[in-house]
């Protein structure tokens, strides 16, 4: 920066500098383009979304691919956040239920007591990434996700609209 305070031009939209979070799994895939186009018209350049592990694993209609195609087609960029992420509006922070009901996959403190996430709206027992079952399943999730991203990049002949892929937790 040049040391001067940032000032918007008189008619410049404030949203031009803001990224917009979209929970793609809460929309019908048929709504993706219309909603994204609406955001683009408001000056949003980048949409951000979490990729809930549980949703991704059970998504037989491939809504993430459809969402990414719609992002590309509306000429927006996308920033993806890989789940789990405490406090995100998705049950168990996006971790598949079958993994968190197995006590062997849950985090414990030094006294052997389960550790809970109490970040509203998502209160749940934290998983243990020391659990071999959880690590194997998480690795498979990441491999499947990478495959979707590669396929989408090939289909669109453009990988530049993926602004960033970050891990959360």
Secondary structure, DSSP 4 states (H G I P E B T S, - for coil): --SSPP---TT--GGGG--EE--GGGS-GGGHHHHHHHHHHTT--EEEEEE-HHHHHH-TT-HHHHHHHHHHHTT-EEEEEESP-TTSSSGGGG--HHHHSSGGGB-B-TTSPBPEEEETTEEEEPB-TT-HHHHHHHHHHHHHHHHHHHHHHHHHT--TTEEEEEE--
